[in-house]
């Protein structure tokens, strides 16, 4: 049984990954809280890296999440999202661990999608402190990887030169190149949701449950989500199969509009959806007032609820050798809304 370290183990994603993977992997947790779902002796603190057992892979989740209330200092994001990444990735490079999976974010690339869809070819231009910190963490991983590879080349120059000549002469696609000794994956997920999640989905759900009409029906948008069932499936594939290292966006296949999401929420509550189409200009003015008075509806939250943000997962599916993700977007959203925790048991392995 492979031993996998998960940082931020007791968070929303970490807890769901434990449910999805613990029957087939020996999971070790790293977190500032405990014990959570982990047995005694399997949860460590950040000062305990020297005490960790040999690992087969590291999944780095720990970080500071995007603060939609805009109350966090930019330095906080850097200290946590960049600082912790440096600590655990340096440990990875010095250890015998084979795989490193880093959870970045699509926000490391773009705060707003230009064009119809966001792909991995987009030039990163994050606008928020959260997105900037995630991109800086990505860049540290990439540069440290290059430095490590250059050191290996220097020590084995003749062997590497011979191998490189063969590679250059045949020029196979990247997916057919031999896997490196250390395989590094940077994942950029869309908004992840599942049992136990917090954030804007909960805000929407409370609105629908209270019977208050949804006032943002005038905004016609489409947005990509990443159900935790699909995220868990991707992680399992990376752990079990020889997937070529790289940067991959993670998202469900189908984008969903906010109005469609409101209708789904109403259906799960056995209620009739109530959607108002108030003038968008009025709503934006109210959101600017929320910025000043620190109300639940502010400009940042309005943007998250109404923007069109479609994320391509084509590169990831090609690398995994699949045509569709195992969980449809609406199916995953309904599972989240109903609070079911059995989705992982139905996923293909």
N, C-alpha and C positions, 0 to 999 in steps of 0.2 A: 504494500500500500504506500503510495507516494505521500510525502509530508509537504504540506503547503502552508506557508505563512501568509496570514491576511492582516494587514495593518488597518487600523480603524475598524477592528473586528466587530465591535458591539454597535456600530452604527446601522442605519437602515439597510444599506446594500450589503454590508458585512453579515448582518444577521440573516438576511435572506439567502446569501451564498452558503452560509453554514447549513441551513435547512436543505439546500439543493445538493450539496457536495459531501456532507459529512459521512454519508453511508459508504462512499467509495474512496475517500481520501482521509488521511490523518491531518486534520486542520489544527494549526497552531495560531493563536490570536496575539496581536500586539495592539495595545490600546492604553489610554490613560484611565479608563474605567474598567470595572470588572465585578464579578466574573462573567456575567451575561450567560450565554448558552454554552460556554466552554467548560469542560471538566477541570477540576483542580489540577494544577501543574501544566495546563496547556495554554494559559494566558500569561503574557509577559508585558512588562513596561518598557518604555523607550530606553531606560538605563540598563536593560537586561540583555542587550544584543549579544554579549559575549556568552550568555548562558543558553542561547538557542541551540537546538539540536541540528544536525545536518538537514538541509532542505533541498527539495526538488524544484520548488518554484516559490516566488514571492508575488502576491497580489497587493499592490499598494493603493489603498483606498483612503487612508487618513488624510484629512485636509479640512480647511475651513470652507464651508458651503457659501454659495452666493447669498448675500444679505439683501433681500428686496426692500428692506426699510432704509437702506443706505446709511446705517449708523456706524458701521465698522470702519476703522482706519485702514488706509491702504497698506501700512506697514504690517498690520495683522495678517493680511493675506500672504504677504511675502514671507513673514516669519514662519508661518505654518505650512503653506502649500509648497514653498520653495525649500525652506529649511528642512522639513521632514523628508522631502524627496531626496535631498542631498545626502542626508544621514543614511537612509535605507538603501539608496542606490550605491553609495560607496561601499556599504557592507556587502551588497550583492556582488560587486566586481571583485572584492577580495575573497569571497567565499567560493565554495564549489557548486553553488546553486546554478541550475541550468537555465531557468526561465524567469523573466521579470515582466509582470503585467502592470502597467501604470494606467490608472483611471484619470485621464485629463477631462476635457469637456469641449463640446463644439464652440463654447464661448471663448476658447483659446484662439479661435480662428476669426469669428465674426460675431459681433453683437447684433447685427442686422444682415440678413442674407441679401446679397446683390444678385439679381437674376432669379431664375426659377427654382434653383436647387443648390445647396451647398455641397461641394465635393472636396476631396483631399487635395486637389490641385489649387484650391483657393489660397492666395497669399495671406497668412495670418495678420490680422489687424484688430486685435481686441481693444475695446474701449473702456471696459470696467476694470477695477482693481482685481476682481476675481479672475477674469479672463486673462489679464496680463500676468498674474502670478502663475496660472496654469501653463501659459506659454513659456514663461521663464523656466519652469520646472521641466517642460519638454526639452527645451534647448540645453539645459544642463545634462539631461540624460543622453541626448544625441552627441554633445561635445565630449562628454566623458567616455562614451562608447568609442568615438573616433580616437581619442587619446589612448585608450586601452588597446585598441587594435593596432595603432602605430607602434606601441611598445612591443607588442607581440611580433610585428613585422620586423622590427629592428633586431630582435633576438633570434629570429628564424628566417633571415632574409633570403637565403638561397632556396629554401623549400617553398616559401610564399611566391617567389618570383617564378619558379617552375609551374606552380599551380595557376598563377595568374596568366601565364602565357597560354596554357591550355584553355582557360576560360575565355580569353580574348579571341582565340582562334575558332572556337566553336560557337561562342556567343549565344548560349541558351537563354531563355527567358528567366527572370529573377526567381520565379516559382520553382524552377528546376535546378537551381544552384544548390550545392550541398548546404545544409543548415549549419550555421556557425556554432561554436561550442557554447556560447551564451546567446540565448534567443530573447530579444527584447521587443515587447509589444506596447505601443502607445495607443490607448483606446480613447476616442472622443465620443462619448455617448450624448445623445439628445436627452431631454428631461426623463430621468428614470422614475418609474412609479411601480408600486406593488404594495402588498400588505405592510402596514406600519409606516407608510411614508407620510411626510409632512410637506407643507408648502401650498402652492396655489390650487392644487386639486382639492385640498381640504377646504380652502376658502370657497371655491365654487360649490362644493358639496353642501356646505353650511347654508349658502344662499338658497339653493334649490330646496333643501330640507325645510328651511324656515318658511317656505312659501312666498318669499320675496321674488317678484318678477326679475328676470335677468335683463339689465338695462342696456347691454352692449350688443344687441342683436344687429345693429347697423354695421358692425365691423365684420366684413366677409373675409375670413382668413383660413389658412391651413397650417397645421403645425405637426411636426414629427415628434413622436414620443418613443421611449424605449421601455417596454414592459420588462419587469425583473425576470420574467420567464425567459425572454429572449436573451437578456444579459447573462443569465445563468447558463443557458445553452452555449453561448459564445465562449464563456470562460471554460466550460468543460471541454469544448473542442480544442481550445488552445493548450489545455493541460494534457490532453490525451493523444493528440495527433501532431504530425510534423508540419505545422503551418509556418509559412515563411514569415520571418519577423518584419515589422513595419508599423506604420501609423494607419489606423482604421477607424472610421466612423461607425458608431453603433446606433441603429434606429430600427423601429418597426418598418414593415414594408409600406404601410398606408398612412399618409398624413391625415389628421382629423381636425375639423373646424371646431371652434369653441361652441358654436351653436349646436353642432352635432353632439358635442360632449354634454351640453346641458340637457339635451333630449335623452341621452343615455342615462344620465343621473336621475332624471325624472322617472324613467322607466324602472330603474332599480328600486325606486322608492314608491312605485305604483301610484305616481302622480302625473297629472297632465303638465307638460312643459309650459312655462310662462316666459315668453321672450318678448321684450320690448325693443323697438327700434328708435331709440332717442337719437337726436342729432349728434353726430360724432364730435362736432365742435364743442357742444355743451359738455360732453363727457370729458374731453381733454381739458377744458377749463376747470372742471371739478377736480380732476387729477392733479392739476397744478396747485390747487388749493390744498389738496392732501399732502403735497410736498412740504408746504409751509407748516401745516398743522399736525403733521405726522399721523394722518388718517390711514385706515386700511387701504383705501384706493389712492395710490399716488402714481406719478408718471411711469416709474419703473414697473410697477405691478400692472398698470394698464397695458404697457407695451408687451409684457409677457403673456397677458391674457388675449391680446387681440392681434399681435403681429403674425405675419406669414413667415414661417421658418421651417422650410422643408429640407431634410437632411438625406443625402444619398447613402445607401448602405451597399452599393453595387460592388465596390472593391472588396469589402469584407466577405460578401457572399461568394465572390469568385475565389477568394483565398480558401474559404471553407469548403468549396465544391458543392454549394447548394443553390437552388433556384429561388426558394422562399424561406423566410424565417418561420420557425415552427409555431409561433403564436401570432394570430392576427391582431391588429391594433385594437379593434373594438372588443375582441375577446379578452385581451389583457386588461383593458380599461375596466371592463365589467367585473373581472375578477378582483381588481383593486378596489372598486367601489363596493363590492359585496363583502370585502374583507376576508376572502377565502385564502387559505394558505396552502392548499393542496395542489396548486398548479404545477409545481416542480415535479411531482410524482408522475405527471402525465406527459412530461417532455421526452422526446426521443433521445437516446444516448448514443 
